[in-house]
Amino acid sequence: MKLNAKDLISAALLIGLAVIGLWLNQDHNLGTARRMGPGYMPMLVFWLQIILGGMVLFFGLFNGPDPLDDWTPAEIGFLIGGAVAGIAAGMIAARIPGFPSAGWNALGIGMFVGCLVAAVPPGWRALFLPSAAFTLFGLALEPLGIIVAIIITVICAALADQEHLDRPLGLAGLCAFLSALCWAIFIYYLDIRVPLWPQL
């Protein structure tokens, strides 16, 4: 065996986060493939993530060696700072009445803040800015609607790499394509009741 440390850690993260997601998703109604409940798509995505993690794990056992790069003190500091800031933000949000403390919003706010803090060093941006974008989508979906949620999610994830920001037309095209695709699949075809635009 030629172990690839990067792939093995990536596989552990993928599988671990998917297992946590499946556990948190237990409270949601799954429904059926034709009439999806709020927990159906997350459940499907988490199982696909476990399969992907299993594939990465399998190939990581044979395509090494590829050792991890050493972390800089700034990367370690911002990683710890992100964890502390995320926990603090989540605890504060849980005490604020209204949107911040409703449902899982306090957890989402904590994860978003923690990911933003951890993404300050350039070495962490490719991991933590897309993660922040996913949590932002979950927070924005109900109050802002699916179209605005998709647009801010794509923009937040694009901040991870300057190359994406250098092509604003490509970014706008991706926003338009994903918005149209999600509208066609989830709202038109599957008739999932999520707001399309901000609820004023």
One Martini backbone bead per residue (centre of mass of N, CA, C, O) as a GRO file, in nm:
protein
  200
    1MET     BB    1   0.097   0.036   0.020
    2LYS     BB    2   0.018   0.389  -0.082
    3LEU     BB    3  -0.025   0.643   0.111
    4ASN     BB    4  -0.262   0.920   0.107
    5ALA     BB    5  -0.307   1.167   0.325
    6LYS     BB    6  -0.500   1.360   0.180
    7ASP     BB    7  -0.718   1.152   0.101
    8LEU     BB    8  -0.776   1.038   0.384
    9ILE     BB    9  -0.871   1.307   0.510
   10SER     BB   10  -1.090   1.369   0.305
   11ALA     BB   11  -1.256   1.113   0.359
   12ALA     BB   12  -1.308   1.167   0.660
   13LEU     BB   13  -1.459   1.433   0.617
   14LEU     BB   14  -1.684   1.338   0.432
   15ILE     BB   15  -1.796   1.111   0.615
   16GLY     BB   16  -1.829   1.265   0.881
   17LEU     BB   17  -2.021   1.492   0.778
   18ALA     BB   18  -2.240   1.298   0.671
   19VAL     BB   19  -2.311   1.164   0.940
   20ILE     BB   20  -2.395   1.421   1.083
   21GLY     BB   21  -2.614   1.500   0.877
   22LEU     BB   22  -2.792   1.247   0.915
   23TRP     BB   23  -2.846   1.295   1.214
   24LEU     BB   24  -2.974   1.586   1.181
   25ASN     BB   25  -3.200   1.474   0.961
   26GLN     BB   26  -3.406   1.299   1.134
   27ASP     BB   27  -3.635   1.533   1.185
   28HIS     BB   28  -3.700   1.500   0.888
   29ASN     BB   29  -3.901   1.468   0.628
   30LEU     BB   30  -3.871   1.271   0.341
   31GLY     BB   31  -4.063   1.115   0.175
   32THR     BB   32  -4.053   1.114  -0.174
   33ALA     BB   33  -3.942   1.138  -0.492
   34ARG     BB   34  -4.207   1.297  -0.582
   35ARG     BB   35  -4.260   1.388  -0.258
   36MET     BB   36  -4.063   1.587  -0.109
   37GLY     BB   37  -3.909   1.644   0.168
   38PRO     BB   38  -3.684   1.828   0.362
   39GLY     BB   39  -3.490   1.549   0.393
   40TYR     BB   40  -3.423   1.423   0.113
   41MET     BB   41  -3.185   1.578  -0.019
   42PRO     BB   42  -2.984   1.564   0.214
   43MET     BB   43  -2.978   1.256   0.225
   44LEU     BB   44  -2.873   1.215  -0.063
   45VAL     BB   45  -2.613   1.383  -0.036
   46PHE     BB   46  -2.488   1.224   0.202
   47TRP     BB   47  -2.468   0.950   0.052
   48LEU     BB   48  -2.292   1.057  -0.179
   49GLN     BB   49  -2.063   1.146   0.011
   50ILE     BB   50  -1.996   0.864   0.116
   51ILE     BB   51  -1.922   0.744  -0.157
   52LEU     BB   52  -1.700   0.944  -0.224
   53GLY     BB   53  -1.531   0.886   0.030
   54GLY     BB   54  -1.483   0.587  -0.040
   55MET     BB   55  -1.328   0.640  -0.302
   56VAL     BB   56  -1.104   0.814  -0.182
   57LEU     BB   57  -1.007   0.600   0.017
   58PHE     BB   58  -0.929   0.379  -0.181
   59PHE     BB   59  -0.722   0.552  -0.351
   60GLY     BB   60  -0.551   0.643  -0.093
   61LEU     BB   61  -0.414   0.347  -0.058
   62PHE     BB   62  -0.239   0.369  -0.366
   63ASN     BB   63  -0.145   0.700  -0.448
   64GLY     BB   64   0.117   0.725  -0.309
   65PRO     BB   65   0.291   0.955  -0.171
   66ASP     BB   66   0.112   1.243   0.012
   67PRO     BB   67   0.195   1.469   0.203
   68LEU     BB   68   0.147   1.702   0.422
   69ASP     BB   69   0.150   2.016   0.478
   70ASP     BB   70   0.262   2.256   0.658
   71TRP     BB   71   0.148   2.453   0.902
   72THR     BB   72   0.096   2.759   0.981
   73PRO     BB   73   0.048   2.966   1.239
   74ALA     BB   74  -0.192   3.114   1.106
   75GLU     BB   75  -0.363   2.864   1.037
   76ILE     BB   76  -0.392   2.766   1.326
   77GLY     BB   77  -0.508   3.024   1.451
   78PHE     BB   78  -0.763   3.047   1.257
   79LEU     BB   79  -0.881   2.774   1.326
   80ILE     BB   80  -0.925   2.828   1.625
   81GLY     BB   81  -1.075   3.098   1.588
   82GLY     BB   82  -1.312   2.976   1.429
   83ALA     BB   83  -1.417   2.792   1.650
   84VAL     BB   84  -1.466   3.010   1.863
   85ALA     BB   85  -1.644   3.203   1.691
   86GLY     BB   86  -1.863   2.997   1.619
   87ILE     BB   87  -1.956   2.930   1.905
   88ALA     BB   88  -2.021   3.219   1.992
   89ALA     BB   89  -2.224   3.288   1.764
   90GLY     BB   90  -2.424   3.059   1.828
   91MET     BB   91  -2.485   3.143   2.122
   92ILE     BB   92  -2.586   3.426   2.059
   93ALA     BB   93  -2.809   3.353   1.852
   94ALA     BB   94  -2.978   3.174   2.056
   95ARG     BB   95  -3.057   3.456   2.227
   96ILE     BB   96  -3.199   3.565   1.976
   97PRO     BB   97  -3.479   3.668   1.873
   98GLY     BB   98  -3.599   3.493   1.606
   99PHE     BB   99  -3.413   3.406   1.344
  100PRO     BB  100  -3.142   3.320   1.494
  101SER     BB  101  -3.315   3.097   1.689
  102ALA     BB  102  -3.442   2.947   1.464
  103GLY     BB  103  -3.397   2.642   1.472
  104TRP     BB  104  -3.078   2.611   1.295
  105ASN     BB  105  -2.957   2.905   1.278
  106ALA     BB  106  -2.740   2.916   1.500
  107LEU     BB  107  -2.562   2.703   1.371
  108GLY     BB  108  -2.526   2.844   1.096
  109ILE     BB  109  -2.397   3.102   1.206
  110GLY     BB  110  -2.156   2.966   1.342
  111MET     BB  111  -2.043   2.831   1.084
  112PHE     BB  112  -2.007   3.085   0.915
  113VAL     BB  113  -1.814   3.238   1.102
  114GLY     BB  114  -1.598   3.016   1.130
  115CYS     BB  115  -1.530   2.999   0.824
  116LEU     BB  116  -1.445   3.292   0.782
  117VAL     BB  117  -1.209   3.294   0.981
  118ALA     BB  118  -1.055   3.041   0.861
  119ALA     BB  119  -1.033   3.192   0.558
  120VAL     BB  120  -0.805   3.404   0.576
  121PRO     BB  121  -0.606   3.216   0.491
  122PRO     BB  122  -0.524   3.104   0.179
  123GLY     BB  123  -0.504   2.789   0.250
  124TRP     BB  124  -0.830   2.782   0.351
  125ARG     BB  125  -1.033   2.890   0.131
  126ALA     BB  126  -1.112   2.628  -0.037
  127LEU     BB  127  -1.267   2.512   0.220
  128PHE     BB  128  -1.430   2.755   0.384
  129LEU     BB  129  -1.595   2.919   0.172
  130PRO     BB  130  -1.782   2.694   0.065
  131SER     BB  131  -1.890   2.628   0.347
  132ALA     BB  132  -2.011   2.906   0.394
  133ALA     BB  133  -2.201   2.896   0.148
  134PHE     BB  134  -2.380   2.663   0.245
  135THR     BB  135  -2.482   2.803   0.504
  136LEU     BB  136  -2.597   3.051   0.360
  137PHE     BB  137  -2.814   2.904   0.205
  138GLY     BB  138  -2.972   2.799   0.452
  139LEU     BB  139  -3.028   3.089   0.568
  140ALA     BB  140  -3.154   3.227   0.289
  141LEU     BB  141  -3.393   3.068   0.168
  142GLU     BB  142  -3.648   3.172   0.320
  143PRO     BB  143  -3.613   3.493   0.326
  144LEU     BB  144  -3.489   3.519   0.002
  145GLY     BB  145  -3.485   3.277  -0.164
  146ILE     BB  146  -3.353   3.077  -0.412
  147ILE     BB  147  -3.219   3.285  -0.599
  148VAL     BB  148  -3.058   3.453  -0.393
  149ALA     BB  149  -2.918   3.213  -0.256
  150ILE     BB  150  -2.758   3.123  -0.504
  151ILE     BB  151  -2.603   3.383  -0.562
  152ILE     BB  152  -2.455   3.411  -0.280
  153THR     BB  153  -2.323   3.134  -0.290
  154VAL     BB  154  -2.150   3.168  -0.545
  155ILE     BB  155  -1.996   3.420  -0.454
  156CYS     BB  156  -1.872   3.304  -0.195
  157ALA     BB  157  -1.721   3.067  -0.335
  158ALA     BB  158  -1.555   3.250  -0.541
  159LEU     BB  159  -1.362   3.381  -0.318
  160ALA     BB  160  -1.150   3.137  -0.312
  161ASP     BB  161  -1.084   3.245  -0.620
  162GLN     BB  162  -0.959   3.482  -0.828
  163GLU     BB  163  -1.034   3.358  -1.105
  164HIS     BB  164  -1.343   3.392  -1.070
  165LEU     BB  165  -1.342   3.709  -1.034
  166ASP     BB  166  -1.213   3.762  -1.329
  167ARG     BB  167  -1.512   3.621  -1.426
  168PRO     BB  168  -1.813   3.763  -1.419
  169LEU     BB  169  -1.968   3.624  -1.652
  170GLY     BB  170  -1.939   3.336  -1.547
  171LEU     BB  171  -2.078   3.389  -1.277
  172ALA     BB  172  -2.349   3.486  -1.395
  173GLY     BB  173  -2.405   3.227  -1.557
  174LEU     BB  174  -2.413   3.036  -1.314
  175CYS     BB  175  -2.645   3.171  -1.167
  176ALA     BB  176  -2.854   3.141  -1.395
  177PHE     BB  177  -2.838   2.835  -1.432
  178LEU     BB  178  -2.902   2.745  -1.137
  179SER     BB  179  -3.170   2.892  -1.112
  180ALA     BB  180  -3.315   2.750  -1.347
  181LEU     BB  181  -3.270   2.458  -1.255
  182CYS     BB  182  -3.404   2.477  -0.973
  183TRP     BB  183  -3.675   2.569  -1.070
  184ALA     BB  184  -3.740   2.329  -1.259
  185ILE     BB  185  -3.708   2.101  -1.047
  186PHE     BB  186  -3.828   2.204  -0.760
  187ILE     BB  187  -4.080   2.382  -0.850
  188TYR     BB  188  -4.204   2.268  -1.113
  189TYR     BB  189  -4.172   1.952  -1.095
  190LEU     BB  190  -4.174   1.894  -0.762
  191ASP     BB  191  -4.327   2.112  -0.590
  192ILE     BB  192  -4.158   2.284  -0.397
  193ARG     BB  193  -4.208   2.483  -0.100
  194VAL     BB  194  -4.035   2.756  -0.201
  195PRO     BB  195  -3.914   3.051  -0.221
  196LEU     BB  196  -3.815   3.260  -0.486
  197TRP     BB  197  -3.835   3.524  -0.319
  198PRO     BB  198  -3.849   3.764  -0.120
  199GLN     BB  199  -4.021   3.818   0.188
  200LEU     BB  200  -4.210   4.122   0.236
   0.00000   0.00000   0.00000
